[in-house]
Structure formats: C-alpha cells, structure tokens
Amino acid sequence: MEIQAEAERRKHAQVLESEGERQANINIADGKKVSVILESEEAAMMDQVNRAKERGPERTWAEHGPKHTCAEHEGVDSVADYKQKEGSAWSGPRMT
C-alpha cells in the first residue's frame, strides 16, 4: 500500500511538472505574439509619421480635417464658422 501511495505521489508530481512546463511554453508563445503585434503597430505609426513629414507642415487641419458634404455647410470647417455663416447666437452648452 505504501509503495502504491508513493507511486501516486510521483505520478502527480510529474503531471504537475509537465503542466507547469506547458503553461510556461504558452506564456512564452503569448509574449512573442504580443511582441510581434506591438512591433507591427509601431512600424505602422512610424510609417504614418514619415508620410506626414514628407507632406510637410504647410497642410493644415482646415485643409484635411473633417468637412461637411452637404451644400448648406459648404466651406464650414468649425462650429465658429457655422455660427458666423448662419448668424447663430448659440454659444455652447449651458453650465448650471
């Protein structure tokens, strides 16, 4: 009986050890995967920065920012422009 109990303990220890190794390998693989993802995101950001540098500083938000496409908002780049164009007295949300 004592020999059987010792065999069970050894078997249990081997299972725990192999599970630990398995989890360590999974952690290593996950770390490598995250590293590749972060490197590709960083490369994409650097590409955007380089492209922006190539275009130069003369391009402004007003030239490339969001624009309205409907005719009534033609040439409106901001809320201030809209208020001026429409003669609106709206001054923003009220603080109570």
DSSP file (Angstrom, degrees, kcal/mol; ACC not computed):
  #  RESIDUE AA STRUCTURE BP1 BP2  ACC     N-H-->O    O-->H-N    N-H-->O    O-->H-N    TCO  KAPPA ALPHA  PHI   PSI    X-CA   Y-CA   Z-CA
    1    1 A M     >        0   0    0      0, 0.0     4,-2.2     0, 0.0     5,-0.2   0.000 360.0 360.0 360.0 -41.7    0.0    0.0    0.0
    2    2 A E  H  >  +     0   0    0      1,-0.2     4,-2.1     2,-0.2     5,-0.1   0.875 360.0  51.6 -64.9 -37.2    2.8    2.4    0.9
    3    3 A I  H  > S+     0   0    0      2,-0.2     4,-2.1     1,-0.2    -1,-0.2   0.885 109.3  50.6 -65.7 -39.7    4.5    1.7   -2.5
    4    4 A Q  H  > S+     0   0    0      2,-0.2     4,-2.2     1,-0.2    -2,-0.2   0.904 109.4  50.3 -65.7 -41.3    1.3    2.4   -4.3
    5    5 A A  H  X S+     0   0    0     -4,-2.2     4,-2.2     1,-0.2    -2,-0.2   0.905 110.4  49.9 -63.6 -41.7    0.9    5.7   -2.4
    6    6 A E  H  X S+     0   0    0     -4,-2.1     4,-2.2     1,-0.2    -1,-0.2   0.893 109.8  51.3 -64.1 -39.5    4.5    6.7   -3.3
    7    7 A A  H  X S+     0   0    0     -4,-2.1     4,-2.5     2,-0.2    -2,-0.2   0.899 109.4  50.4 -63.8 -41.6    3.8    5.9   -7.0
    8    8 A E  H  X S+     0   0    0     -4,-2.2     4,-2.7     2,-0.2    -2,-0.2   0.902 109.8  50.4 -63.5 -41.7    0.7    8.0   -7.0
    9    9 A R  H  X S+     0   0    0     -4,-2.2     4,-2.4     2,-0.2    -2,-0.2   0.914 111.9  47.5 -63.4 -42.3    2.7   11.0   -5.5
   10   10 A R  H  X S+     0   0    0     -4,-2.2     4,-2.4     2,-0.2    -2,-0.2   0.913 112.6  49.0 -64.8 -42.3    5.4   10.6   -8.1
   11   11 A K  H  X S+     0   0    0     -4,-2.5     4,-2.3     1,-0.2    -2,-0.2   0.924 111.9  48.7 -62.7 -44.2    2.8   10.4  -10.9
   12   12 A H  H  X S+     0   0    0     -4,-2.7     4,-2.4     1,-0.2    -2,-0.2   0.901 110.6  51.2 -62.6 -41.0    1.0   13.5   -9.5
   13   13 A A  H  X S+     0   0    0     -4,-2.4     4,-2.4     2,-0.2    -1,-0.2   0.890 109.7  50.1 -64.1 -39.8    4.3   15.4   -9.3
   14   14 A Q  H  X S+     0   0    0     -4,-2.4     4,-2.6     2,-0.2    -1,-0.2   0.900 110.4  49.9 -65.3 -40.5    5.1   14.5  -12.9
   15   15 A V  H  X S+     0   0    0     -4,-2.3     4,-2.4     2,-0.2    -2,-0.2   0.934 112.0  47.7 -63.7 -45.2    1.7   15.7  -14.0
   16   16 A L  H  X S+     0   0    0     -4,-2.4     4,-2.3     1,-0.2    -2,-0.2   0.905 112.2  49.7 -62.4 -41.2    2.2   19.0  -12.2
   17   17 A E  H  X S+     0   0    0     -4,-2.4     4,-2.3     2,-0.2    -2,-0.2   0.923 111.7  47.4 -64.6 -44.1    5.7   19.5  -13.6
   18   18 A S  H  X S+     0   0    0     -4,-2.6     4,-2.5     1,-0.2    -1,-0.2   0.880 111.4  51.4 -67.6 -35.8    4.5   18.9  -17.2
   19   19 A E  H  X S+     0   0    0     -4,-2.4     4,-2.6    -5,-0.2    -1,-0.2   0.899 109.4  51.0 -65.0 -39.4    1.6   21.2  -16.7
   20   20 A G  H  X S+     0   0    0     -4,-2.3     4,-2.2     2,-0.2    -2,-0.2   0.916 111.6  46.8 -62.5 -43.4    4.0   23.9  -15.4
   21   21 A E  H  X S+     0   0    0     -4,-2.3     4,-2.4     2,-0.2    -2,-0.2   0.906 111.7  51.7 -64.3 -41.6    6.2   23.4  -18.5
   22   22 A R  H  X S+     0   0    0     -4,-2.5     4,-2.1     1,-0.2    -2,-0.2   0.931 111.3  46.6 -60.3 -46.4    3.2   23.5  -20.7
   23   23 A Q  H  X S+     0   0    0     -4,-2.6     4,-2.6     1,-0.2    -1,-0.2   0.876 110.4  53.5 -65.3 -37.5    2.0   26.8  -19.2
   24   24 A A  H  X S+     0   0    0     -4,-2.2     4,-2.3     2,-0.2    -1,-0.2   0.914 109.5  48.4 -62.7 -42.1    5.5   28.3  -19.4
   25   25 A N  H  X S+     0   0    0     -4,-2.4     4,-2.4     2,-0.2    -2,-0.2   0.886 110.9  50.8 -65.4 -38.4    5.6   27.5  -23.1
   26   26 A I  H  X S+     0   0    0     -4,-2.1     4,-2.7     2,-0.2    -2,-0.2   0.921 110.2  49.8 -63.3 -43.6    2.2   29.0  -23.6
   27   27 A N  H  X S+     0   0    0     -4,-2.6     4,-2.4     2,-0.2    -2,-0.2   0.900 110.8  49.4 -62.5 -41.2    3.3   32.2  -21.8
   28   28 A I  H  X S+     0   0    0     -4,-2.3     4,-2.3     2,-0.2    -1,-0.2   0.929 112.2  47.7 -63.6 -45.0    6.4   32.4  -23.9
   29   29 A A  H  X S+     0   0    0     -4,-2.4     4,-2.4     1,-0.2    -2,-0.2   0.909 111.9  49.9 -63.8 -41.9    4.4   32.0  -27.1
   30   30 A D  H  X S+     0   0    0     -4,-2.7     4,-2.6     1,-0.2     5,-0.2   0.909 109.9  51.4 -62.7 -41.1    1.9   34.6  -26.0
   31   31 A G  H  X S+     0   0    0     -4,-2.4     4,-2.2     1,-0.2    -2,-0.2   0.904 110.6  47.9 -61.9 -41.7    4.7   37.0  -25.2
   32   32 A K  H  X S+     0   0    0     -4,-2.3     4,-2.3     2,-0.2    -1,-0.2   0.900 111.2  51.3 -65.3 -40.3    6.2   36.5  -28.6
   33   33 A K  H  X S+     0   0    0     -4,-2.4     4,-2.2     1,-0.2    -2,-0.2   0.935 111.2  46.7 -62.9 -46.3    2.8   37.1  -30.3
   34   34 A V  H  X S+     0   0    0     -4,-2.6     4,-2.8     1,-0.2     5,-0.2   0.888 110.4  54.3 -62.5 -39.5    2.3   40.3  -28.4
   35   35 A S  H  X S+     0   0    0     -4,-2.2     4,-2.4    -5,-0.2    -1,-0.2   0.917 108.7  47.7 -61.3 -44.0    5.8   41.5  -29.2
   36   36 A V  H  X S+     0   0    0     -4,-2.3     4,-2.3     2,-0.2    -1,-0.2   0.913 112.5  49.7 -63.7 -42.2    5.1   40.9  -33.0
   37   37 A I  H  X S+     0   0    0     -4,-2.2     4,-2.3     1,-0.2    -2,-0.2   0.936 112.1  47.0 -62.4 -46.9    1.8   42.8  -32.7
   38   38 A L  H  X S+     0   0    0     -4,-2.8     4,-2.6     1,-0.2    -1,-0.2   0.891 111.1  52.0 -63.9 -39.3    3.4   45.7  -30.9
   39   39 A E  H  X S+     0   0    0     -4,-2.4     4,-2.4    -5,-0.2    -1,-0.2   0.907 110.8  47.4 -63.6 -40.6    6.3   45.9  -33.4
   40   40 A S  H  X S+     0   0    0     -4,-2.3     4,-2.2     2,-0.2    -2,-0.2   0.886 112.3  49.4 -70.0 -36.4    3.9   45.9  -36.4
   41   41 A E  H  X S+     0   0    0     -4,-2.3     4,-2.3     2,-0.2    -2,-0.2   0.912 111.9  48.9 -65.5 -41.0    1.8   48.7  -34.7
   42   42 A E  H  X S+     0   0    0     -4,-2.6     4,-2.6     1,-0.2    -2,-0.2   0.907 110.4  50.8 -64.4 -40.7    4.9   50.7  -34.0
   43   43 A A  H  X S+     0   0    0     -4,-2.4     4,-2.2     1,-0.2    -1,-0.2   0.899 109.5  50.8 -63.4 -39.7    6.0   50.3  -37.6
   44   44 A A  H  X S+     0   0    0     -4,-2.2     4,-2.1     2,-0.2    -2,-0.2   0.909 111.1  48.3 -64.5 -41.1    2.6   51.4  -38.8
   45   45 A M  H  X S+     0   0    0     -4,-2.3     4,-2.5     2,-0.2    -2,-0.2   0.915 110.9  50.1 -65.1 -42.0    2.8   54.5  -36.6
   46   46 A M  H  X S+     0   0    0     -4,-2.6     4,-2.8     1,-0.2    -1,-0.2   0.883 108.6  53.5 -64.2 -36.7    6.3   55.3  -37.8
   47   47 A D  H  X S+     0   0    0     -4,-2.2     4,-2.5     2,-0.2    -1,-0.2   0.918 109.0  48.7 -61.9 -43.3    5.1   54.9  -41.4
   48   48 A Q  H  X S+     0   0    0     -4,-2.1     4,-2.4     2,-0.2    -2,-0.2   0.918 111.9  49.1 -62.0 -43.7    2.3   57.5  -40.7
   49   49 A V  H  X S+     0   0    0     -4,-2.5     4,-2.5     1,-0.2    -2,-0.2   0.930 111.9  48.4 -62.0 -45.7    4.8   59.9  -39.1
   50   50 A N  H  X S+     0   0    0     -4,-2.8     4,-2.1     1,-0.2    -1,-0.2   0.902 111.4  49.7 -63.4 -40.4    7.2   59.6  -42.1
   51   51 A R  H  X S+     0   0    0     -4,-2.5     4,-1.7     2,-0.2    -1,-0.2   0.900 110.7  50.1 -65.0 -38.9    4.4   60.1  -44.6
   52   52 A A  H  X S+     0   0    0     -4,-2.4     4,-1.4     1,-0.2    -2,-0.2   0.900 109.7  51.0 -65.3 -39.8    3.2   63.2  -42.6
   53   53 A K  H  < S+     0   0    0     -4,-2.5    -1,-0.2     1,-0.2    -2,-0.2   0.886 107.8  53.1 -64.2 -37.7    6.8   64.5  -42.6
   54   54 A E  H  < S+     0   0    0     -4,-2.1    -1,-0.2     1,-0.2    -2,-0.2   0.859 105.8  53.6 -65.4 -35.0    7.0   64.0  -46.4
   55   55 A R  H  < S-     0   0    0     -4,-1.7    -1,-0.2    -5,-0.1     3,-0.2   0.822 107.9-139.2 -70.5 -30.0    3.8   66.0  -46.9
   56   56 A G    ><  -     0   0    0     -4,-1.4     3,-0.9     1,-0.2    -1,-0.1  -0.026  20.9 -77.4  92.2 163.5    5.3   68.9  -45.0
   57   57 A P  T 3  S+     0   0    0      0, 0.0    -1,-0.2     0, 0.0    -4,-0.1   0.545 108.0  85.3 -78.2  -7.7    3.9   71.4  -42.4
   58   58 A E  T 3  S+     0   0    0     -3,-0.2     2,-0.5     2,-0.1    -2,-0.1   0.704  70.3  88.3 -71.5 -16.2    2.0   73.5  -45.0
   59   59 A R    <   -     0   0    0     -3,-0.9     2,-0.2    -4,-0.1    -3,-0.0  -0.704  66.6-164.7 -83.9 129.1   -1.0   71.3  -44.8
   60   60 A T     >  -     0   0    0     -2,-0.5     4,-1.5     1,-0.1     3,-0.5  -0.598  34.4-107.0-110.9 169.5   -3.4   72.3  -42.1
   61   61 A W  H  > S+     0   0    0      1,-0.2     4,-3.4     2,-0.2    -1,-0.1   0.877 118.4  60.2 -60.9 -38.5   -6.3   70.7  -40.3
   62   62 A A  H  4 S+     0   0    0      1,-0.2    -1,-0.2     2,-0.2    -3,-0.0   0.848 107.8  45.3 -61.0 -32.9   -8.7   73.0  -42.2
   63   63 A E  H  4 S+     0   0    0     -3,-0.5    -1,-0.2     1,-0.1    -2,-0.2   0.832 131.3  19.7 -77.1 -32.0   -7.4   71.6  -45.5
   64   64 A H  H  < S+     0   0    0     -4,-1.5    -2,-0.2     2,-0.1    -3,-0.2   0.369  98.5 103.2-124.5   3.2   -7.6   67.9  -44.4
   65   65 A G  S  < S-     0   0    0     -4,-3.4     2,-0.1     1,-0.2    -5,-0.0  -0.150  87.8 -60.2 -77.7 179.9   -9.9   67.8  -41.4
   66   66 A P        -     0   0    0      0, 0.0     2,-0.3     0, 0.0    -1,-0.2  -0.376  58.5-167.7 -64.4 137.8  -13.5   66.6  -41.5
   67   67 A K        -     0   0    0     -3,-0.1     2,-0.2    -2,-0.1    10,-0.1  -0.928  23.3-114.5-125.2 150.0  -15.7   68.5  -43.8
   68   68 A H        -     0   0    0      8,-0.7     7,-0.2     5,-0.4     8,-0.1  -0.590  19.8-160.0 -77.8 146.2  -19.4   68.6  -44.3
   69   69 A T        +     0   0    0     -2,-0.2     2,-0.1     5,-0.1    -1,-0.1   0.620  59.0  96.0-103.8 -14.4  -20.5   67.3  -47.7
   70   70 A C  S >  S-     0   0    0      1,-0.1     3,-1.4     3,-0.1    -2,-0.1  -0.466  81.0-118.9 -79.8 153.7  -24.0   68.8  -47.9
   71   71 A A  G >  S+     0   0    0      1,-0.3     3,-1.5     2,-0.2    -1,-0.1   0.811 108.1  62.1 -61.6 -34.5  -24.4   72.1  -49.8
   72   72 A E  G 3  S+     0   0    0      1,-0.3    -1,-0.3     3,-0.0    -2,-0.0   0.728 108.2  43.9 -68.6 -18.6  -25.7   74.1  -46.8
   73   73 A H  G X  S+     0   0    0     -3,-1.4     3,-2.2     3,-0.0    -5,-0.4   0.164  79.7 146.1-108.4  17.7  -22.4   73.6  -44.9
   74   74 A E  T <  S+     0   0    0     -3,-1.5     3,-0.1     1,-0.3    -5,-0.1  -0.337  74.7   9.1 -57.6 127.5  -20.1   74.3  -47.8
   75   75 A G  T 3  S+     0   0    0     -7,-0.2     2,-0.6     1,-0.2    -1,-0.3   0.551  92.7 133.3  79.5   8.7  -16.9   75.9  -46.6
   76   76 A V    <   +     0   0    0     -3,-2.2    -8,-0.7     1,-0.1    -1,-0.2  -0.834  20.1 164.5 -95.5 119.2  -17.7   75.4  -42.9
   77   77 A D        +     0   0    0     -2,-0.6     2,-0.3     1,-0.2    -1,-0.1   0.568  62.0  14.0-108.4 -13.7  -14.7   74.0  -41.1
   78   78 A S  S  > S-     0   0    0      1,-0.1     4,-2.1   -16,-0.0    -1,-0.2  -0.947  78.9 -99.3-153.6 170.6  -15.7   74.6  -37.5
   79   79 A V  H  > S+     0   0    0     -2,-0.3     4,-2.9     1,-0.2     5,-0.2   0.884 122.0  55.7 -62.3 -38.5  -18.6   75.5  -35.2
   80   80 A A  H  > S+     0   0    0      1,-0.2     4,-2.3     2,-0.2    -1,-0.2   0.913 107.4  48.4 -62.2 -42.3  -17.4   79.1  -35.1
   81   81 A D  H  > S+     0   0    0      2,-0.2     4,-2.7     1,-0.2    -1,-0.2   0.909 112.2  49.8 -62.6 -41.3  -17.6   79.2  -38.9
   82   82 A Y  H  X S+     0   0    0     -4,-2.1     4,-3.0     2,-0.2     6,-0.3   0.926 110.5  49.0 -63.8 -45.0  -21.1   77.8  -38.9
   83   83 A K  H  X>S+     0   0    0     -4,-2.9     5,-1.6     1,-0.2     4,-1.4   0.913 113.8  46.9 -61.4 -41.5  -22.3   80.3  -36.3
   84   84 A Q  H  <5S+     0   0    0     -4,-2.3    -2,-0.2    -5,-0.2    -1,-0.2   0.919 114.8  46.1 -66.6 -42.6  -20.8   83.1  -38.3
   85   85 A K  H  <5S+     0   0    0     -4,-2.7    -2,-0.2     1,-0.2    -1,-0.2   0.909 121.2  37.0 -66.4 -42.3  -22.3   81.9  -41.5
   86   86 A E  H  <5S-     0   0    0     -4,-3.0    -1,-0.2    -5,-0.2    -2,-0.2   0.567 104.3-124.2 -88.1  -9.7  -25.8   81.2  -40.1
   87   87 A G  T  <5 +     0   0    0     -4,-1.4    -3,-0.2    -5,-0.2    -4,-0.1   0.821  49.4 173.6  69.5  29.8  -25.8   84.2  -37.7
   88   88 A S      < -     0   0    0     -5,-1.6    -1,-0.2    -6,-0.3    -2,-0.0  -0.417  34.1-158.0 -75.5 144.5  -26.4   81.8  -34.8
   89   89 A A        +     0   0    0     -2,-0.1     2,-0.2     2,-0.0    -1,-0.1   0.330  52.0 127.5 -99.7   4.9  -26.4   83.1  -31.3
   90   90 A W        +     0   0    0      1,-0.1    -2,-0.1    -7,-0.1    -7,-0.0  -0.435  33.0 179.6 -66.0 130.5  -25.7   79.7  -29.9
   91   91 A S        -     0   0    0      1,-0.5    -1,-0.1    -2,-0.2    -2,-0.0   0.169  48.7 -86.0-120.8  18.2  -22.7   79.9  -27.6
   92   92 A G  S    S-     0   0    0      2,-0.0    -1,-0.5     0, 0.0     2,-0.0  -0.461  72.0 -24.5 107.0 179.6  -22.4   76.3  -26.4
   93   93 A P        -     0   0    0      0, 0.0     2,-0.3     0, 0.0     0, 0.0  -0.309  66.2-114.2 -68.0 148.3  -23.9   74.2  -23.7
   94   94 A R        -     0   0    0      2,-0.0     2,-0.6     1,-0.0    -2,-0.0  -0.630  19.4-141.1 -82.7 139.7  -25.2   76.0  -20.6
   95   95 A M              0   0    0     -2,-0.3    -1,-0.0     1,-0.1     0, 0.0  -0.899 360.0 360.0-100.0 120.1  -23.5   75.4  -17.3
   96   96 A T              0   0    0     -2,-0.6    -1,-0.1     0, 0.0    -2,-0.0   0.413 360.0 360.0-109.5 360.0  -26.0   75.1  -14.4
